[in-house]
C-alpha cells in the first residue's frame, strides 16, 4: 500500500512538532525542513518506510527517541495476567479459532504510534467485547482451510502486549494443525511500542511458536523488499501468513502473497477504506 496524500498529511501532523522541548531553535528549523523534504520525495514508498525515515531523522538530530521499554514491559505483563481468562473463553467457545482471532484483533488496540494515548480501561473494554467483533464467515472458513493444508506459516506481529493475544491464536492454530511450523516475525529495532525479540522472550512466545525472528529493521510495519534475509527465507517457504496491525497492512498489502490481515481500524484512512467506525475489527485476505 503506497503512501497517499491523507497519510502524508498524517505523517506531517505527527512529526512536524515531535522534538525535545529543549531543542535549539536552529536545530528545530532544520528538523522541520527535513520532515517536509521526506514527505516531498516519498512517492512510491509505504507509510512504514516513511515513518522509519522520521525516526532516523530524530535520532540523528536529537538523539534517542522516547524509551518505551517500561511501557512495553507493563503491557506485556498486563496481557499475560489476562491470558488465563482469554484461554478459558477461547476453549469454551463454539469456535475457538474465531474467538482467538477476535482477541488477536482486540489486542491491536495497544498502539502508541497510531493513537494519541492508550487507555487501559478501553483496552479491557475491547477485550471484553471481543466476541462481538464481526468476522466475514467466508474469510474465516478460508483461513481455517489454509491452516489445515499449510506446512509453514509466518506470523507478522505488531505491538507489545498484543503479542500475548497473538500467542494464544498461534496456540489455537497449532491445536488445529499440530504439524504446522510457525515463524513469528518481530521488529529488529525499536519502533515506538512495536514488539521486538525482547518482547517475545518476556511473553514466552516460543511456548506456542516454532521460532521468533527479527525482520531486520525498525519500520513500524513490514515491507517485503526491506526484510532481512532470514525473514525473507521464512516468507519464501511459507504457505500461509498472518499480518497484524495497520502498519503491516500498509507495508504488505498488494504484495500478492497468501496473507490474512487482522487489525483494528484506528485512523481516518482505514475507517474510510473499510467504511467502519474507529476501533472496528477487520479480517481480510490479500
C-alpha beads as a LAMMPS data file, in Angstrom:
LAMMPS data file: protein, C-alpha beads

286 atoms
285 bonds

1 atom types
1 bond types

-500.0 500.0 xlo xhi
-500.0 500.0 ylo yhi
-500.0 500.0 zlo zhi

Masses

1 110.0

Atoms # bond

1 1 1 0.000 0.000 0.000
2 1 1 1.784 3.106 -1.281
3 1 1 1.529 6.235 0.844
4 1 1 -1.288 8.585 -0.199
5 1 1 -1.926 12.267 0.412
6 1 1 -4.024 11.622 3.527
7 1 1 -1.235 9.541 5.057
8 1 1 1.320 12.195 4.107
9 1 1 -0.740 14.812 5.949
10 1 1 -0.971 12.483 8.948
11 1 1 2.806 11.955 8.951
12 1 1 3.322 15.721 8.787
13 1 1 0.954 16.345 11.712
14 1 1 2.547 13.588 13.799
15 1 1 6.139 14.565 13.187
16 1 1 6.444 18.284 12.490
17 1 1 6.449 19.237 16.191
18 1 1 7.775 15.977 17.588
19 1 1 11.104 17.087 19.027
20 1 1 12.531 17.695 22.516
21 1 1 11.165 20.707 24.370
22 1 1 14.704 21.997 24.937
23 1 1 15.824 21.587 21.315
24 1 1 17.665 24.683 19.972
25 1 1 15.596 26.807 17.602
26 1 1 18.070 26.403 14.735
27 1 1 18.019 22.621 15.048
28 1 1 14.217 22.642 15.152
29 1 1 14.180 24.670 11.942
30 1 1 16.459 22.115 10.260
31 1 1 14.333 19.252 11.566
32 1 1 11.045 20.700 10.323
33 1 1 12.541 21.443 6.925
34 1 1 13.801 17.886 6.583
35 1 1 10.444 16.442 7.687
36 1 1 8.862 18.281 4.772
37 1 1 11.666 17.121 2.462
38 1 1 10.995 13.495 3.366
39 1 1 7.319 13.904 2.525
40 1 1 8.073 15.751 -0.703
41 1 1 10.046 12.832 -2.133
42 1 1 8.274 9.810 -0.611
43 1 1 6.032 8.881 -3.544
44 1 1 6.322 5.169 -4.208
45 1 1 7.167 4.310 -0.596
46 1 1 4.897 2.779 2.025
47 1 1 3.923 4.615 5.192
48 1 1 6.145 2.377 7.385
49 1 1 9.169 3.284 5.253
50 1 1 8.402 6.984 5.617
51 1 1 7.843 6.618 9.366
52 1 1 11.220 4.921 9.751
53 1 1 12.866 7.879 8.000
54 1 1 11.203 10.174 10.547
55 1 1 12.533 8.050 13.433
56 1 1 16.037 8.094 11.941
57 1 1 15.896 11.869 11.451
58 1 1 15.016 12.477 15.103
59 1 1 17.778 10.149 16.274
60 1 1 20.267 11.944 14.030
61 1 1 19.363 15.427 15.246
62 1 1 18.167 14.903 18.820
63 1 1 19.435 11.516 19.979
64 1 1 17.337 8.559 21.093
65 1 1 13.555 8.641 20.720
66 1 1 11.270 8.154 23.720
67 1 1 12.128 4.923 25.516
68 1 1 9.089 2.619 25.601
69 1 1 10.863 -0.196 27.462
70 1 1 8.913 0.112 30.713
71 1 1 5.626 0.742 28.902
72 1 1 6.176 -2.392 26.842
73 1 1 7.008 -4.476 29.898
74 1 1 3.897 -3.174 31.638
75 1 1 1.527 -4.093 28.804
76 1 1 3.175 -7.465 28.255
77 1 1 2.739 -8.224 31.955
78 1 1 -0.844 -6.927 31.937
79 1 1 -1.840 -9.073 28.973
80 1 1 -0.126 -12.130 30.463
81 1 1 -2.262 -11.640 33.584
82 1 1 -5.364 -11.667 31.362
83 1 1 -4.244 -14.665 29.307
84 1 1 -5.806 -17.385 31.535
85 1 1 -9.224 -15.753 31.191
86 1 1 -8.821 -15.373 27.421
87 1 1 -7.747 -19.020 27.145
88 1 1 -10.791 -20.119 29.109
89 1 1 -13.084 -18.085 26.854
90 1 1 -11.419 -19.364 23.687
91 1 1 -11.541 -23.052 24.515
92 1 1 -15.094 -22.810 25.867
93 1 1 -16.292 -21.116 22.670
94 1 1 -18.231 -22.946 19.977
95 1 1 -15.467 -21.926 17.542
96 1 1 -12.134 -21.474 19.352
97 1 1 -10.378 -20.247 16.199
98 1 1 -12.908 -17.465 15.686
99 1 1 -12.690 -16.370 19.315
100 1 1 -8.881 -16.382 19.215
101 1 1 -8.931 -14.247 16.053
102 1 1 -11.291 -11.822 17.791
103 1 1 -8.960 -11.496 20.779
104 1 1 -5.994 -11.003 18.447
105 1 1 -7.813 -8.122 16.765
106 1 1 -8.887 -6.587 20.084
107 1 1 -5.298 -6.649 21.336
108 1 1 -4.303 -4.451 18.409
109 1 1 -5.641 -1.512 20.444
110 1 1 -2.263 -1.226 22.243
111 1 1 -0.754 1.153 19.705
112 1 1 1.166 4.222 20.860
113 1 1 2.078 5.029 17.252
114 1 1 -1.426 5.334 15.801
115 1 1 -3.183 6.662 18.919
116 1 1 -2.507 9.808 20.921
117 1 1 -2.949 7.780 24.085
118 1 1 -3.649 4.182 25.069
119 1 1 -6.237 3.831 27.812
120 1 1 -6.073 0.664 29.909
121 1 1 -9.816 0.767 30.595
122 1 1 -10.519 0.965 26.880
123 1 1 -8.175 -1.978 26.301
124 1 1 -10.110 -4.053 28.821
125 1 1 -13.332 -2.937 27.156
126 1 1 -12.037 -4.033 23.744
127 1 1 -11.099 -7.445 25.146
128 1 1 -14.424 -7.820 26.992
129 1 1 -16.287 -7.102 23.761
130 1 1 -14.017 -9.155 21.501
131 1 1 -16.666 -11.842 20.957
132 1 1 -18.874 -9.205 19.310
133 1 1 -16.355 -8.425 16.544
134 1 1 -17.951 -9.414 13.245
135 1 1 -15.851 -11.646 11.006
136 1 1 -16.640 -12.466 7.392
137 1 1 -17.589 -16.158 7.539
138 1 1 -16.089 -16.863 4.110
139 1 1 -12.729 -15.336 5.080
140 1 1 -12.632 -17.274 8.350
141 1 1 -13.543 -20.516 6.560
142 1 1 -10.787 -19.900 4.010
143 1 1 -8.332 -19.243 6.849
144 1 1 -9.303 -22.490 8.561
145 1 1 -8.807 -24.479 5.349
146 1 1 -5.430 -22.851 4.729
147 1 1 -4.327 -23.714 8.267
148 1 1 -5.176 -27.371 7.677
149 1 1 -3.239 -27.532 4.404
150 1 1 -0.236 -25.350 5.328
151 1 1 3.124 -26.693 6.426
152 1 1 4.878 -23.362 7.061
153 1 1 3.282 -20.197 8.412
154 1 1 4.709 -16.719 9.033
155 1 1 3.041 -14.526 11.638
156 1 1 3.914 -10.807 11.417
157 1 1 3.404 -9.229 14.837
158 1 1 2.673 -5.610 15.670
159 1 1 2.623 -4.262 19.236
160 1 1 3.758 -5.167 22.733
161 1 1 1.032 -6.701 24.899
162 1 1 -0.914 -7.535 21.773
163 1 1 1.610 -10.316 21.148
164 1 1 0.095 -12.225 24.090
165 1 1 -3.166 -12.468 22.137
166 1 1 -1.105 -13.484 19.092
167 1 1 0.486 -16.230 21.179
168 1 1 -2.986 -17.511 22.055
169 1 1 -4.084 -17.501 18.407
170 1 1 -0.941 -19.379 17.398
171 1 1 -1.645 -21.981 20.096
172 1 1 -5.135 -22.496 18.697
173 1 1 -3.781 -22.749 15.143
174 1 1 -1.308 -25.418 16.221
175 1 1 -4.030 -27.308 18.091
176 1 1 -5.888 -27.498 14.773
177 1 1 -2.775 -28.339 12.756
178 1 1 -0.106 -29.753 15.112
179 1 1 2.461 -30.251 12.352
180 1 1 2.437 -26.655 11.110
181 1 1 5.628 -24.679 11.777
182 1 1 5.005 -21.072 12.803
183 1 1 7.697 -18.421 12.404
184 1 1 6.887 -15.242 14.311
185 1 1 8.442 -12.083 12.846
186 1 1 9.083 -9.127 15.168
187 1 1 10.942 -5.820 14.722
188 1 1 14.733 -5.964 14.866
189 1 1 14.996 -2.383 16.136
190 1 1 12.888 -0.210 18.421
191 1 1 9.852 1.372 16.748
192 1 1 7.611 3.044 19.344
193 1 1 5.932 0.150 21.224
194 1 1 6.196 -2.462 18.475
195 1 1 7.184 -5.955 19.558
196 1 1 10.844 -6.984 19.368
197 1 1 12.772 -10.134 20.266
198 1 1 12.818 -8.991 23.904
199 1 1 9.011 -8.828 23.986
200 1 1 8.862 -12.312 22.513
201 1 1 11.088 -13.542 25.328
202 1 1 9.070 -11.780 28.032
203 1 1 5.781 -13.370 26.952
204 1 1 7.467 -16.725 26.176
205 1 1 6.256 -16.738 22.582
206 1 1 8.199 -19.897 21.769
207 1 1 5.837 -21.841 24.009
208 1 1 3.433 -21.511 21.075
209 1 1 5.515 -20.637 18.002
210 1 1 8.265 -22.683 16.393
211 1 1 10.668 -19.739 16.306
212 1 1 10.815 -15.956 16.713
213 1 1 12.999 -13.877 14.376
214 1 1 13.648 -10.190 13.643
215 1 1 12.646 -8.523 10.396
216 1 1 15.974 -6.708 10.006
217 1 1 14.747 -3.150 10.550
218 1 1 12.836 -0.735 12.753
219 1 1 9.958 0.209 10.484
220 1 1 6.526 0.288 12.142
221 1 1 5.414 -2.312 9.613
222 1 1 6.892 -4.982 7.352
223 1 1 7.833 -4.346 3.728
224 1 1 8.867 -7.323 1.601
225 1 1 11.780 -5.561 -0.093
226 1 1 13.226 -4.357 3.228
227 1 1 13.233 -7.577 5.266
228 1 1 16.322 -9.417 6.469
229 1 1 17.485 -12.484 4.504
230 1 1 16.355 -14.660 7.411
231 1 1 12.846 -13.191 7.365
232 1 1 12.643 -13.399 3.574
233 1 1 13.658 -17.073 3.690
234 1 1 10.749 -17.731 6.058
235 1 1 8.373 -15.789 3.792
236 1 1 9.532 -17.685 0.703
237 1 1 8.885 -21.034 2.416
238 1 1 5.501 -20.073 3.886
239 1 1 2.192 -21.450 2.603
240 1 1 0.255 -19.082 4.836
241 1 1 0.839 -15.729 6.519
242 1 1 -0.915 -13.642 9.151
243 1 1 -0.306 -9.897 9.366
244 1 1 -1.277 -7.962 12.483
245 1 1 -1.969 -4.239 12.617
246 1 1 -2.416 -1.276 10.309
247 1 1 1.316 -0.762 9.773
248 1 1 1.805 -4.278 8.452
249 1 1 -1.227 -3.858 6.177
250 1 1 0.287 -0.634 4.839
251 1 1 3.608 -2.344 4.235
252 1 1 2.432 -5.703 2.883
253 1 1 -0.908 -5.260 1.127
254 1 1 -0.637 -5.624 -2.612
255 1 1 2.376 -7.959 -2.449
256 1 1 0.345 -10.869 -3.831
257 1 1 1.162 -13.389 -1.089
258 1 1 -1.327 -15.538 0.834
259 1 1 -1.782 -13.158 3.771
260 1 1 -4.659 -12.744 6.203
261 1 1 -4.741 -9.274 7.774
262 1 1 -6.081 -8.727 11.300
263 1 1 -6.349 -5.266 12.868
264 1 1 -8.500 -2.614 14.477
265 1 1 -9.261 0.405 12.299
266 1 1 -7.800 3.336 14.223
267 1 1 -7.149 6.130 11.741
268 1 1 -9.209 8.047 9.195
269 1 1 -7.687 6.306 6.180
270 1 1 -8.615 2.835 7.433
271 1 1 -12.058 3.866 8.663
272 1 1 -12.843 5.291 5.217
273 1 1 -11.306 2.390 3.321
274 1 1 -13.298 -0.243 5.210
275 1 1 -16.304 2.017 5.888
276 1 1 -16.404 1.319 9.617
277 1 1 -16.210 3.317 12.882
278 1 1 -12.985 3.643 14.852
279 1 1 -11.825 0.502 16.689
280 1 1 -13.782 -1.846 14.437
281 1 1 -12.009 -5.169 13.989
282 1 1 -11.251 -6.235 10.435
283 1 1 -10.129 -9.566 8.997
284 1 1 -9.377 -9.507 5.281
285 1 1 -7.416 -11.692 2.893
286 1 1 -4.923 -10.424 0.301

Bonds

1 1 1 2
2 1 2 3
3 1 3 4
4 1 4 5
5 1 5 6
6 1 6 7
7 1 7 8
8 1 8 9
9 1 9 10
10 1 10 11
11 1 11 12
12 1 12 13
13 1 13 14
14 1 14 15
15 1 15 16
16 1 16 17
17 1 17 18
18 1 18 19
19 1 19 20
20 1 20 21
21 1 21 22
22 1 22 23
23 1 23 24
24 1 24 25
25 1 25 26
26 1 26 27
27 1 27 28
28 1 28 29
29 1 29 30
30 1 30 31
31 1 31 32
32 1 32 33
33 1 33 34
34 1 34 35
35 1 35 36
36 1 36 37
37 1 37 38
38 1 38 39
39 1 39 40
40 1 40 41
41 1 41 42
42 1 42 43
43 1 43 44
44 1 44 45
45 1 45 46
46 1 46 47
47 1 47 48
48 1 48 49
49 1 49 50
50 1 50 51
51 1 51 52
52 1 52 53
53 1 53 54
54 1 54 55
55 1 55 56
56 1 56 57
57 1 57 58
58 1 58 59
59 1 59 60
60 1 60 61
61 1 61 62
62 1 62 63
63 1 63 64
64 1 64 65
65 1 65 66
66 1 66 67
67 1 67 68
68 1 68 69
69 1 69 70
70 1 70 71
71 1 71 72
72 1 72 73
73 1 73 74
74 1 74 75
75 1 75 76
76 1 76 77
77 1 77 78
78 1 78 79
79 1 79 80
80 1 80 81
81 1 81 82
82 1 82 83
83 1 83 84
84 1 84 85
85 1 85 86
86 1 86 87
87 1 87 88
88 1 88 89
89 1 89 90
90 1 90 91
91 1 91 92
92 1 92 93
93 1 93 94
94 1 94 95
95 1 95 96
96 1 96 97
97 1 97 98
98 1 98 99
99 1 99 100
100 1 100 101
101 1 101 102
102 1 102 103
103 1 103 104
104 1 104 105
105 1 105 106
106 1 106 107
107 1 107 108
108 1 108 109
109 1 109 110
110 1 110 111
111 1 111 112
112 1 112 113
113 1 113 114
114 1 114 115
115 1 115 116
116 1 116 117
117 1 117 118
118 1 118 119
119 1 119 120
120 1 120 121
121 1 121 122
122 1 122 123
123 1 123 124
124 1 124 125
125 1 125 126
126 1 126 127
127 1 127 128
128 1 128 129
129 1 129 130
130 1 130 131
131 1 131 132
132 1 132 133
133 1 133 134
134 1 134 135
135 1 135 136
136 1 136 137
137 1 137 138
138 1 138 139
139 1 139 140
140 1 140 141
141 1 141 142
142 1 142 143
143 1 143 144
144 1 144 145
145 1 145 146
146 1 146 147
147 1 147 148
148 1 148 149
149 1 149 150
150 1 150 151
151 1 151 152
152 1 152 153
153 1 153 154
154 1 154 155
155 1 155 156
156 1 156 157
157 1 157 158
158 1 158 159
159 1 159 160
160 1 160 161
161 1 161 162
162 1 162 163
163 1 163 164
164 1 164 165
165 1 165 166
166 1 166 167
167 1 167 168
168 1 168 169
169 1 169 170
170 1 170 171
171 1 171 172
172 1 172 173
173 1 173 174
174 1 174 175
175 1 175 176
176 1 176 177
177 1 177 178
178 1 178 179
179 1 179 180
180 1 180 181
181 1 181 182
182 1 182 183
183 1 183 184
184 1 184 185
185 1 185 186
186 1 186 187
187 1 187 188
188 1 188 189
189 1 189 190
190 1 190 191
191 1 191 192
192 1 192 193
193 1 193 194
194 1 194 195
195 1 195 196
196 1 196 197
197 1 197 198
198 1 198 199
199 1 199 200
200 1 200 201
201 1 201 202
202 1 202 203
203 1 203 204
204 1 204 205
205 1 205 206
206 1 206 207
207 1 207 208
208 1 208 209
209 1 209 210
210 1 210 211
211 1 211 212
212 1 212 213
213 1 213 214
214 1 214 215
215 1 215 216
216 1 216 217
217 1 217 218
218 1 218 219
219 1 219 220
220 1 220 221
221 1 221 222
222 1 222 223
223 1 223 224
224 1 224 225
225 1 225 226
226 1 226 227
227 1 227 228
228 1 228 229
229 1 229 230
230 1 230 231
231 1 231 232
232 1 232 233
233 1 233 234
234 1 234 235
235 1 235 236
236 1 236 237
237 1 237 238
238 1 238 239
239 1 239 240
240 1 240 241
241 1 241 242
242 1 242 243
243 1 243 244
244 1 244 245
245 1 245 246
246 1 246 247
247 1 247 248
248 1 248 249
249 1 249 250
250 1 250 251
251 1 251 252
252 1 252 253
253 1 253 254
254 1 254 255
255 1 255 256
256 1 256 257
257 1 257 258
258 1 258 259
259 1 259 260
260 1 260 261
261 1 261 262
262 1 262 263
263 1 263 264
264 1 264 265
265 1 265 266
266 1 266 267
267 1 267 268
268 1 268 269
269 1 269 270
270 1 270 271
271 1 271 272
272 1 272 273
273 1 273 274
274 1 274 275
275 1 275 276
276 1 276 277
277 1 277 278
278 1 278 279
279 1 279 280
280 1 280 281
281 1 281 282
282 1 282 283
283 1 283 284
284 1 284 285
285 1 285 286
